[in-house]
Amino acid sequence: MAFCPSCGKTVGEDSTFCPECGNQLLDLKPKSWFERHLNWTMVLAWVGATVISLFIALLLESDPLMLEDAFYGVNFIVTLAVSIPVGWWVLRKKNRSLAWLLICWTVFFLLIGNKSSTQEQ
């Protein structure tokens, strides 16, 4: 049972407008924790992707010297596979343009591309 916040009359669960006063109704369904905390949802997705990547890299590599390379490769693929759909969902919930996904990944690749290797002398 839902009520209009303007006039207090009973409205249907799927109603967009109040039939009594014509007020536009907000989303009356309760939101999940992830919908209430969109920024934390994105952080949890990245942390979860990193943990999953570490486990996959540990399973793939038996040589400890190769573990770092395997981790970075697997982490990139898993993070990409997780962050794009979660980022798309978060941006949709925030009513933001999906171009933000491109901006974030462009900045990420620019930072990676500018990483200079150190030379031992």
DOMARFI-824300 format. One line per field, with one value per atom (N, C-alpha, C, CB): residue number from 0; residue in one letter; y negated, x negated, z negated. Coordinates in steps of 0.2 Angstrom, whole numbers, plus 5000, padded with zeros to 4 digits. Glycine has a CB too. Example, Ala and Ser with C-alpha at 12.3 -4.5 7.8 and 13.67 -1.06 7.14 Angstrom:
2
n	(0,0,0,0,1,1,1,1)
res	(a,a,a,a,s,s,s,s)
yy	(5028,5022,5016,5022,5011,5005,5000,5003)
xx	(4934,4938,4934,4943,4936,4932,4936,4930)
zz	(4961,4961,4961,4955,4965,4964,4961,4971)
This chain:
121
n	(0,0,0,0,1,1,1,1,2,2,2,2,3,3,3,3,4,4,4,4,5,5,5,5,6,6,6,6,7,7,7,7,8,8,8,8,9,9,9,9,10,10,10,10,11,11,11,11,12,12,12,12,13,13,13,13,14,14,14,14,15,15,15,15,16,16,16,16,17,17,17,17,18,18,18,18,19,19,19,19,20,20,20,20,21,21,21,21,22,22,22,22,23,23,23,23,24,24,24,24,25,25,25,25,26,26,26,26,27,27,27,27,28,28,28,28,29,29,29,29,30,30,30,30,31,31,31,31,32,32,32,32,33,33,33,33,34,34,34,34,35,35,35,35,36,36,36,36,37,37,37,37,38,38,38,38,39,39,39,39,40,40,40,40,41,41,41,41,42,42,42,42,43,43,43,43,44,44,44,44,45,45,45,45,46,46,46,46,47,47,47,47,48,48,48,48,49,49,49,49,50,50,50,50,51,51,51,51,52,52,52,52,53,53,53,53,54,54,54,54,55,55,55,55,56,56,56,56,57,57,57,57,58,58,58,58,59,59,59,59,60,60,60,60,61,61,61,61,62,62,62,62,63,63,63,63,64,64,64,64,65,65,65,65,66,66,66,66,67,67,67,67,68,68,68,68,69,69,69,69,70,70,70,70,71,71,71,71,72,72,72,72,73,73,73,73,74,74,74,74,75,75,75,75,76,76,76,76,77,77,77,77,78,78,78,78,79,79,79,79,80,80,80,80,81,81,81,81,82,82,82,82,83,83,83,83,84,84,84,84,85,85,85,85,86,86,86,86,87,87,87,87,88,88,88,88,89,89,89,89,90,90,90,90,91,91,91,91,92,92,92,92,93,93,93,93,94,94,94,94,95,95,95,95,96,96,96,96,97,97,97,97,98,98,98,98,99,99,99,99,100,100,100,100,101,101,101,101,102,102,102,102,103,103,103,103,104,104,104,104,105,105,105,105,106,106,106,106,107,107,107,107,108,108,108,108,109,109,109,109,110,110,110,110,111,111,111,111,112,112,112,112,113,113,113,113,114,114,114,114,115,115,115,115,116,116,116,116,117,117,117,117,118,118,118,118,119,119,119,119,120,120,120,120)
res	(m,m,m,m,a,a,a,a,f,f,f,f,c,c,c,c,p,p,p,p,s,s,s,s,c,c,c,c,g,g,g,g,k,k,k,k,t,t,t,t,v,v,v,v,g,g,g,g,e,e,e,e,d,d,d,d,s,s,s,s,t,t,t,t,f,f,f,f,c,c,c,c,p,p,p,p,e,e,e,e,c,c,c,c,g,g,g,g,n,n,n,n,q,q,q,q,l,l,l,l,l,l,l,l,d,d,d,d,l,l,l,l,k,k,k,k,p,p,p,p,k,k,k,k,s,s,s,s,w,w,w,w,f,f,f,f,e,e,e,e,r,r,r,r,h,h,h,h,l,l,l,l,n,n,n,n,w,w,w,w,t,t,t,t,m,m,m,m,v,v,v,v,l,l,l,l,a,a,a,a,w,w,w,w,v,v,v,v,g,g,g,g,a,a,a,a,t,t,t,t,v,v,v,v,i,i,i,i,s,s,s,s,l,l,l,l,f,f,f,f,i,i,i,i,a,a,a,a,l,l,l,l,l,l,l,l,l,l,l,l,e,e,e,e,s,s,s,s,d,d,d,d,p,p,p,p,l,l,l,l,m,m,m,m,l,l,l,l,e,e,e,e,d,d,d,d,a,a,a,a,f,f,f,f,y,y,y,y,g,g,g,g,v,v,v,v,n,n,n,n,f,f,f,f,i,i,i,i,v,v,v,v,t,t,t,t,l,l,l,l,a,a,a,a,v,v,v,v,s,s,s,s,i,i,i,i,p,p,p,p,v,v,v,v,g,g,g,g,w,w,w,w,w,w,w,w,v,v,v,v,l,l,l,l,r,r,r,r,k,k,k,k,k,k,k,k,n,n,n,n,r,r,r,r,s,s,s,s,l,l,l,l,a,a,a,a,w,w,w,w,l,l,l,l,l,l,l,l,i,i,i,i,c,c,c,c,w,w,w,w,t,t,t,t,v,v,v,v,f,f,f,f,f,f,f,f,l,l,l,l,l,l,l,l,i,i,i,i,g,g,g,g,n,n,n,n,k,k,k,k,s,s,s,s,s,s,s,s,t,t,t,t,q,q,q,q,e,e,e,e,q,q,q,q)
yy	(5006,5000,4994,5000,4989,4983,4977,4983,4972,4966,4960,4964,4955,4949,4945,4945,4942,4938,4931,4937,4929,4923,4922,4920,4927,4927,4932,4927,4937,4943,4948,4940,4948,4953,4959,4950,4965,4971,4971,4977,4974,4974,4981,4969,4983,4990,4990,4991,4996,4997,4995,5004,4996,4994,4987,4999,4983,4977,4972,4974,4968,4962,4956,4962,4955,4949,4951,4945,4946,4947,4946,4942,4950,4949,4944,4956,4942,4937,4930,4938,4929,4922,4921,4920,4926,4926,4925,4920,4926,4925,4931,4925,4929,4934,4938,4931,4945,4949,4951,4955,4951,4953,4960,4950,4963,4971,4973,4973,4976,4978,4985,4979,4988,4995,4993,4999,4997,4996,4998,5001,4995,4996,5000,4989,5004,5009,5005,5014,5008,5005,5002,5009,5006,5004,4998,5010,4997,4991,4985,4992,4986,4980,4978,4982,4982,4981,4982,4985,4978,4980,4979,4975,4974,4974,4980,4967,4982,4988,4994,4989,4994,5000,5000,4999,4995,4995,4997,4988,4994,4996,5004,4992,5006,5013,5018,5015,5015,5019,5019,5016,5013,5013,5018,5006,5017,5021,5029,5019,5030,5037,5040,5038,5036,5038,5039,5033,5035,5036,5042,5030,5044,5050,5056,5050,5056,5061,5062,5060,5057,5057,5060,5050,5059,5061,5069,5058,5071,5079,5082,5080,5079,5082,5082,5078,5077,5076,5082,5069,5083,5088,5095,5087,5096,5102,5103,5103,5098,5099,5100,5093,5096,5096,5100,5089,5105,5108,5105,5116,5101,5098,5091,5097,5090,5084,5078,5084,5078,5073,5070,5075,5075,5073,5071,5079,5071,5070,5063,5071,5058,5051,5050,5047,5052,5051,5054,5054,5060,5064,5060,5071,5057,5053,5047,5051,5043,5037,5039,5033,5044,5046,5048,5051,5052,5055,5049,5061,5045,5040,5035,5036,5033,5029,5032,5028,5038,5041,5041,5048,5044,5045,5038,5048,5033,5026,5023,5022,5024,5021,5025,5023,5031,5035,5033,5043,5031,5030,5022,5031,5018,5011,5008,5007,5010,5008,5009,5011,5015,5016,5012,5023,5013,5009,5002,5012,4999,4992,4990,4990,4994,4992,4992,4997,4997,4997,4991,5003,4989,4984,4977,4983,4976,4970,4969,4969,4975,4974,4972,4981,4975,4973,4966,4978,4963,4956,4951,4955,4954,4950,4946,4945,4950,4947,4950,4947,4946,4949,4955,4943,4960,4965,4963,4971,4957,4955,4955,4948,4954,4954,4961,4954,4966,4973,4972,4978,4968,4967,4963,4964,4957,4953,4956,4947,4960,4963,4968,4967,4972,4977,4973,4982,4967,4964,4961,4958,4958,4956,4961,4952,4967,4973,4975,4979,4976,4978,4972,4979,4966,4961,4961,4954,4963,4964,4970,4964,4975,4981,4980,4987,4976,4975,4970,4972,4966,4962,4965,4955,4971,4974,4975,4981,4972,4973,4979,4967,4983,4988,4986,4994,4988,4986,4990,4986,4987,4991,4991,4988,4997,4998,4996,5005,4993,4991,4994,4984)
xx	(4996,5000,4996,5005,4997,4993,4997,4989,4994,4998,4995,4999,4999,4996,4993,5002,4987,4984,4987,4976,4991,4994,5000,4994,5005,5012,5013,5017,5009,5010,5015,5012,5018,5022,5019,5026,5022,5019,5018,5024,5013,5011,5009,5006,5009,5006,4999,5009,4996,4989,4985,4987,4988,4985,4987,4986,4991,4993,4988,4999,4988,4983,4986,4981,4992,4996,5001,4998,5002,5008,5015,5007,5019,5026,5030,5030,5029,5032,5030,5032,5023,5021,5016,5017,5014,5010,5003,5013,5001,4994,4990,4993,4984,4980,4976,4974,4977,4975,4968,4979,4964,4957,4957,4953,4951,4951,4953,4943,4958,4961,4958,4968,4954,4951,4945,4949,4944,4938,4932,4939,4927,4921,4916,4917,4912,4907,4901,4905,4897,4891,4887,4887,4886,4882,4885,4882,4891,4895,4894,4902,4894,4893,4886,4896,4881,4874,4870,4871,4872,4869,4862,4872,4859,4851,4848,4849,4851,4848,4849,4851,4854,4855,4850,4862,4848,4842,4836,4841,4834,4828,4828,4827,4834,4834,4833,4841,4835,4834,4827,4838,4823,4816,4812,4814,4814,4810,4812,4812,4818,4820,4816,4827,4816,4812,4805,4813,4802,4795,4794,4792,4798,4797,4798,4803,4803,4805,4798,4811,4796,4790,4784,4788,4783,4777,4778,4777,4784,4785,4784,4792,4786,4786,4778,4790,4774,4767,4764,4765,4766,4762,4764,4765,4770,4771,4767,4779,4766,4763,4756,4765,4752,4745,4742,4743,4738,4734,4728,4734,4725,4718,4719,4715,4717,4718,4715,4714,4710,4707,4712,4701,4716,4721,4728,4722,4729,4735,4737,4735,4732,4734,4737,4728,4734,4736,4743,4731,4744,4750,4756,4750,4754,4759,4761,4756,4756,4758,4762,4752,4761,4765,4772,4761,4772,4779,4783,4778,4779,4783,4786,4778,4782,4785,4791,4779,4791,4797,4803,4795,4802,4807,4810,4805,4806,4808,4812,4802,4810,4813,4820,4809,4820,4827,4832,4825,4829,4833,4835,4830,4830,4832,4836,4825,4836,4840,4847,4838,4850,4857,4859,4859,4855,4857,4857,4852,4852,4851,4857,4845,4859,4865,4871,4866,4872,4878,4878,4878,4872,4872,4873,4865,4870,4871,4879,4867,4882,4889,4893,4892,4891,4895,4894,4893,4888,4887,4889,4879,4892,4894,4889,4900,4883,4877,4876,4871,4872,4871,4866,4868,4867,4862,4855,4865,4855,4848,4843,4849,4846,4841,4837,4845,4840,4836,4830,4840,4831,4825,4820,4828,4822,4818,4813,4822,4816,4813,4807,4817,4809,4805,4799,4808,4801,4796,4790,4799,4793,4788,4784,4792,4787,4783,4778,4788,4779,4774,4769,4778,4771,4765,4760,4769,4763,4759,4754,4763,4757,4753,4748,4757,4750,4745,4739,4749,4740,4735,4730,4738,4732,4727,4720,4731,4715,4709,4705,4705,4701,4698,4691,4696,4689,4683,4677,4683,4672,4666,4660,4663,4658,4653,4646,4653,4642,4635,4630,4634)
zz	(5000,5000,5000,4994,5005,5005,5005,5012,5002,5001,5005,4994,5007,5011,5005,5015,5006,5001,5001,5003,5006,5006,5003,5014,5005,5002,4997,5008,4997,4992,4995,4986,5001,5003,5005,5009,5005,5007,5015,5005,5017,5024,5025,5026,5032,5034,5033,5041,5032,5032,5038,5030,5044,5050,5053,5055,5049,5052,5052,5047,5057,5059,5056,5066,5056,5054,5049,5060,5045,5040,5044,5034,5043,5047,5043,5047,5037,5034,5035,5026,5034,5034,5041,5028,5044,5050,5049,5054,5042,5041,5044,5033,5046,5049,5043,5053,5043,5037,5039,5036,5033,5033,5033,5028,5034,5033,5026,5035,5026,5019,5016,5019,5021,5019,5014,5025,5009,5005,5009,4998,5008,5011,5007,5013,5011,5008,5006,5013,5002,4999,5005,4995,5010,5016,5019,5021,5020,5023,5018,5024,5012,5007,5007,5000,5008,5007,5014,5002,5019,5026,5026,5031,5023,5023,5020,5019,5014,5011,5015,5004,5019,5023,5028,5027,5031,5036,5032,5039,5026,5023,5021,5016,5019,5018,5024,5014,5030,5036,5038,5042,5037,5038,5034,5038,5027,5022,5023,5015,5025,5026,5032,5027,5037,5044,5042,5049,5038,5036,5032,5032,5028,5024,5028,5018,5033,5037,5042,5041,5044,5049,5045,5051,5039,5035,5034,5028,5033,5032,5039,5030,5045,5051,5053,5057,5052,5053,5049,5052,5043,5039,5042,5031,5044,5047,5054,5048,5058,5064,5064,5068,5059,5059,5053,5058,5054,5049,5048,5051,5052,5051,5048,5058,5042,5038,5042,5032,5047,5050,5056,5053,5058,5063,5060,5068,5054,5051,5052,5043,5052,5052,5059,5051,5064,5071,5072,5076,5070,5070,5067,5068,5061,5057,5061,5050,5064,5067,5073,5069,5077,5083,5081,5087,5076,5074,5071,5070,5067,5064,5069,5059,5074,5079,5082,5084,5084,5088,5083,5090,5077,5072,5070,5066,5069,5067,5073,5065,5079,5084,5085,5091,5084,5085,5079,5085,5073,5068,5068,5061,5069,5068,5073,5068,5079,5085,5083,5092,5082,5080,5074,5080,5069,5062,5063,5057,5067,5068,5072,5071,5077,5081,5077,5087,5072,5068,5063,5064,5060,5055,5059,5052,5065,5069,5071,5075,5072,5074,5068,5077,5062,5056,5054,5050,5056,5054,5059,5053,5065,5070,5074,5068,5074,5077,5084,5073,5088,5095,5095,5099,5099,5099,5102,5104,5104,5107,5101,5110,5095,5089,5089,5082,5091,5091,5096,5094,5102,5107,5104,5113,5100,5097,5092,5094,5088,5082,5085,5078,5090,5093,5097,5098,5100,5104,5099,5108,5094,5089,5086,5083,5085,5082,5087,5081,5094,5099,5100,5105,5099,5099,5094,5099,5088,5082,5083,5075,5085,5086,5092,5088,5097,5103,5101,5108,5096,5094,5088,5091,5087,5082,5085,5079,5082,5085,5081,5084,5085,5082,5079,5087,5073,5070,5073,5062,5074,5076,5071,5083,5069,5065,5068,5061,5064,5067,5063,5068)
